[in-house]
């Protein structure tokens, strides 16, 4: 038996999480690129065959990343020197041309097999990479699907293969084409969510030889990898507080994993010394951002939290109430995932606002019937939508909805403080992203929102509206009030 041992370290959904945080009574440092780099360097010194890979969403989520539009992130990733990275949906947040610019900046390959230029049916990115590590050939393939790349749906030039079945076919094409190279290990780097990873694994032909799936998007934290169709499936939560580690033994004769061990490694000050050179590099960006965004914007009466996207939150209620007041909307549906901090305040700086709301998106006002509004809430409140991969929302005061998980029905819905009547008309405020992708996000076609009257653009940036409101309002308060209730 001719075998080799490999260590594969993996991150996903880092979202510009550059800085370590002090936690606990002792103030121990947790996470951050300095400590992560220190651990990577330590493992690279200790082990012979080490690969570090990232399963998408390196960008978005921090002030530094937003200010420099991902350029800072790619420069920092170059410093970490991953062997290979795949695309996440947020890599496209700054636009497709900018993504292609960032790709040229990267000193590492960014792979994606199913992002296509439609007219010519040609892949936009490098679909795979084959790395020779200590005489063994390792194939990495990148996969993303339309379900998580909704921002491109209205682009007439670029698209993805639509569903998991087509993605499986794409994997098969590449695996079949490179069998003659005697590939020893095949790894899919995906950004489609953990449940979708398991579905995709079940569709793959065992003859294609896929051994590992390292994923992202759903921010899933695991105790051990799942195994589907004899394929190991894992991801590593979100941010830089931890990194996944596979120690595997591969047999060159059978091109199979014969032994493996996986653990989620906490990144903290006890596991490795921070990389001081990288910290200095990060500070060069941080100092610029701190000077620009350190100004105090307003006070809250207390810190407002947003612990989970699937539930009503105090911070989400404040946002929805502000937008409802400014737009004179009966119903505000603000995407929970667009709120990128778990807590904000009581002192709020401009930087806090930009960190919490990194996305610049329009606000659009529509008029719908009560019956249509009930359809909408029946879609967003259903239990399948609260699985970590669905699109959940925060709503404004005067809206109250009760969903029964046992009967899978919308038990009641109120707006303007009164029960919704099927024939009545209601104004609904949405972000542009949710309007463009209405079928997936709210269970309605965009045309359903335009049946009664044309939509109206309220603002080109929801964040601008929030910023101006906070500048002139102090001691803001908000509570969880039972606007969204789920009966189980």
N, C-alpha and C positions, 0 to 999 in steps of 0.2 A: 504494500500500500504506500503510495507516494502522496504525502499530505503536507499542507502548510497551515499555519495558524495566523489568523488575521484579527485585528481589532478595528471595528468600525464604530466610530463615534458619530452621533447624529443629533442635529437640532432641527426645529421647525418653528414657524410663526414667531420669529425673534422680534419682529415689529419695532426695530430701533431701540431695543432695550439695552442701552449702552452702559448705564451707570449702576454700580453696586448700591445696595441699600443697607443701612444699619438696622438690625432687628434684635429684639429680645433685650433683657435687662443688661446683658454684657455688651450690647451694641455690635454683635458680630456682623461682618459684611456678608451679604447674600447676593449672588448673581453679578451681572455686569460683564462686559467684554474683557476687562483686565483680568479678573479671576478666571473666566472661561479660557482665555488665551494661556494663562499660567497652567491650567490643568491640561490643555492640549499639548503644550510644550513638555510637560512632565511625562505624559503618556508616550509621546513621540520619542523621548529619551529612553524610556523603560522598555518599550515593546519594539519588535523589529518591523512588522508590517502593519502600519497604522493608516487608516483612511478616515477623513472627516468629511461628512456630507451634510447638506442642508436641504430640507424638503419644503422650500417655498416660504414666501412672506418674510423676507429679510427686512423690507421697508415698511414705512408708516407706523405711527404710534408714538413717536417721540418728537420733541421740538427740534432737535438737531436734524433729524431726517427730513421733517417738513420744511425747515428753513433752506436746506441745501438740496431738496428734491431728490433724495436718494443718492446723490453723489458722495456725501459723507459716508453713507452706509457701505457703498461698494468699495470705497477706499479702505474702510475698516475691515470689511470682509477679505479684501486682498491681503491685509495684514494677518488675518487668521489662516489664510491659505487653505481653504477647503479643496479637496480633490475634485468635487463635482457638486453642482447645485441644480435644483429644478425650479421652475417658475411657480409662484403662487399667484392668486388673483390680485393681490395688492401690488405686485410688481408692475401692474399696468395702470396704477392710480394716477401717475403723472403723464399718462398718454403713451400711445404706442411708439411714436418717434423717439420719445425720451427713453423708453425701455431699450430700444435698439442702441441708443447712445450709451446707456449704462452697461449694456452687454459688451460693447467695445472697450469700456474702461476695465472690465473684470479681467483679472489674470487667471481665472479659473473658468472651466466650461460651464455654461448654463444650458441644460438640456430640456427639450420638450418635443415630444413626438407627434402631438396632435393639434398644434396651432397652425392653421393653414392660410395661405393666400388663395382665396376661393377660385378666382378666375383661372389660375394656372395649376391648381391642386398641388402646390409646392409648400413644403414645410417652411415656416418662418424662422424657426430656430434649429440649432443643431439637435437632432432627435435623440442621440445616444452618444456615449463615449465608451471605448474599450481601453481599460488601463491594464498594463502589464506590471504586476506587483510580485516581485521575487519569483519570476518565471511563470506565474499563474495569470490567466486572462480573466478579467472581471468586466462584465458588461453592465452599464448603468443606463436605464431608459427613463425619461421623464414623461409624466402623464398628468393632465388636467382635463376637466370636462366642462361642458357648457353650463352645468348646474352651478358651478362656483365661479364662472367667468362671465356672469350676466352682463357686465359693463360693455361687452363687445357685441351684444346681440343685434344692435341696430347698425353696426358697422357693415357696410356692403362689401368691403374688401377682405376683411379678416374674419375667420370663424374657427370653431373647434369641431371635431367630430362630436356628434350630438350627445351620445349616451355611453353608458358603460360597456354595452355590447360592442359598439364600434371601437371603443378604446381597447377592448380585449383583442379585437381583430388586428389593430395596429401593433400591439405588442407581439402578436403572433408573426406578423410580417417581418419584424426586425429580428426576432429570435430565430426564425427559419433562415433568414439571409446570412446569419453569422454562425450557424452551427458548425460549418466547415472550419472555422477558426479554433475549434476545440475550446469553447468558452467554459471556464471552470466554475464560475459563479455568476448568476444573473440577478440583478437588484433593480426593482422598480422604485423610483423616487416619485411619489405621488403627492398631489395636493387636492384631494377630493373628499376628505373626511373619513373617519375610522369605519363607520358603517358601510360607506361606499367602497372602501378598501376591501372589506370582507366580501362584498358582493362581486367585485371585480375578480378577486382571487378565485372564487368559485367558478368563474367563467373561463379561466385559463386552462388550456390543454396542458396536462402534465408533461407531454413530449416537448413543449417549448422550453422547459428547464428553468422556470422562474423559481428562485430560492427564497428571496427576501422581498418584502414590501416595506419601505420606510416612508411614512406619510405625514401629512399635516392637514391644516384647515379647521378641524374640529377641536383642536387644543386638548386632545384626550390624554389623560394621565393613566398609565397602566401599571399594574403590579408585575405582569409578565406579558409577553407577546401573545396574540391570538395565533392559532394555527388553522388555516383553511386550505383544503386541497394540497396539503403538505407544504404550504408556503407560510413562513413566519411573517407576521404583520405587527408593526409597532409604530409608535410616535412618541414624542417627548414633551407633551404639554404645550406650554407657550413661554416665550421670553427666554432669558438666559439664567434663570435660577437653577436649572438642571440641564443635563445632557444625557442622551441615551448611549449605552455602551454594549455592543455585541463583541464577545470573544468567541470566534468560531474556528473550527478546523474543517478544511476542505480537502476532499480526496480527488487527486488529479485523474485517477483512472475512471472513476464513476461520475465525475463532475457534480458531486453532491456534498452537502454539509453532513459530516459524520459526528460532530459534537458541537454544542453551542451553549453559551451562557449569556444572559442579558440582565442588565440592571439599569435603573434610572439613578444617575449619579448627581447628588446635590452639589451645586457649585457654591462654595463658601470659603471663608478665610482659613478654615482648618484643613482643606483638601489640597491647596496649592498656594504658593505665593503669587500675588498679582504681577502681571507683566507691566513693569513700570514704564517701559518705552511706549507701549500702547496707551497707557493712561495719560501720558504726556500728549500723545497725538489726539486723544479724545478731548482733552482740555483745550486744545487749540480751537476746536469747534465750539465747545461749551462756553468759553469766555465770550465769544461773539454773540451767541444766543442769549446768554444771561444779561448782557448789557442791553440788548434790544428788548427783551421780553420780561424783564424783572419788575416793571412798573406795576404798582397795585391798581387793580381794576375796581374791586368792590369787596364788601364783607357779606358773609352769610351769618345767620345767627348761630349756626353750628355746621359742622362738616356734613355734607350731603353725600349719601352713598349710592353706589350702583353695583351691587355685588354680583348680580347675574342678569344676563340679557333676557331670560325667560320669565322674569317676574316684574311686577310693578316696583319702581324704586323711587326714592325721594328725589334724587337728582333728575331722573327721567320725568317726574311729575313737574318739576320746576321748568324744565326746558319746554315741555308740551304746553304749560300754562302761559309762558312768555310768548310763544309762537301763536297760540290761540288768540291772545289779546292783540297782538300786532296785526294779525291777518283777519281778525273778526271771523274766525272759523268756528263752526259748531263742533267739529271733530278734528283733532290733530293726531296723526299717526307718525310718530318720530321713531326711526329705526333704532332699536336698543343697541345694535352693533356699532352704530355711529358714535356712541359714547364710549370712549376708549380708556377711561379711568374708573377705578372702583370707588374713588372718593374724591371730593373736591371741596375746598374751603376749610375753615371759615374765612381765612384770608385768601382772596383769589387774585392772582397776578394775570397779566396778559398771557404769560407763558403757560399758566395753568389752563387757561381757556383754550389755547391752541393745542396743547397736549391732549386735552380731553376731547376736543372736537377737531381732529386733524383734517377732516374731509371738507372740501368746499363743494357744496351742492346747492342746487336751486330749490326753491319752495314753490309749489304749484297748487292752486286752489280749484277744486272741482265741485260740481253739484250733482248729487245722486239721490235716488229715492230711498226711503226707509227700507224697502225690501232688498235693494242692492247693498245697503249698509249692513244688513243682517247677514247676507252672503259673505261679505268681506270679513266680518268678525268670526263667522263660523269657520272660515279658512285659517285665520291667523291664530285662533285660540285652540285649535284641535291639538290633541296630545302628540300627534306625529310631528307637529311643527316645533315642539319643545324638546327636541332631541340633541340640541347643541349645534345642529346644522341648518335649522329653519330660520326664517326671518321673523323676529319678534319686535313688538312695538311698545312705546310708551304713549299714554293718552292723556288728554287734558281734563281739567275739572268740569263736571257736568256730564261726563261720560262714565257709565257704569255698565259693566258686562259680566255676566255669570255663565260659566261653561261647566257642564257636567261631564266628567270623564267617563262615568259609568254608562251613561246613555249616549255619549258622544254627540251632544246637542247643545246649542246655545239656549240656555234657560231663560235669560232675559237680557235686554239691551236698552239703555237709556242714553239720550243726548239732550243737551240743553236742560238737563235735570228732570226730564220727563221720558216715559216709555216711548221708544221709537215706533212711529206709525208707518206702515208699509207705503202708503200713498204720499206721505209728507216728503218735503225736500230738505236736504241737509248739505251744508258746505263742508268739504273734507280737504284738509291740507296734507300734502304728501311731499316728500323729497323727490327730486327729479329722477333719481336712481330707481325709486320704487314705482314711479309712473312708467318709466321705460320698460321695466321688468315686472309689470303688474300681474301678469298671469302666474308667475312663479311666486311673487312676494305677497300678493293679497288675494289671489284666487279670482281676479277679474281681468278681462282683456283691456288694454288701454282704451279701446273704443267704448267699453261699458261706462267709462268715466266721462264720456263726452256725449252721452245719449240725450241728456236734458238741455245742456247748453255748453258752449265752448269753455275749455279750461282757461285759467288766467295765471300768468307768471306773477308771483308776489314779490320774490326777491331772487337775486342771482346767487346769494350766499346766506345760508341759514346761520352760519357762524357770525357774519357781520351783524345780523339782527340781534343775536344774543349779546355780542360785544357792546353794541350801542345801548341796549337795555340795561346791562349791568353797569355801565359808566354812570348812569343817572339814577340808579336805584340802589339803596344800601340796606343792609340788615335783612336780606332776603331770607325767607324761610319756606320750607316745604316738608310734607309728611307723606308717608304711604297711607292711603285713605280707603283702600278696597275698591279701586276703580276697575281692576281686573281680578276676578275671583275664579279660582279653579276648584271645583268640588270633586273629590276623589273617593 
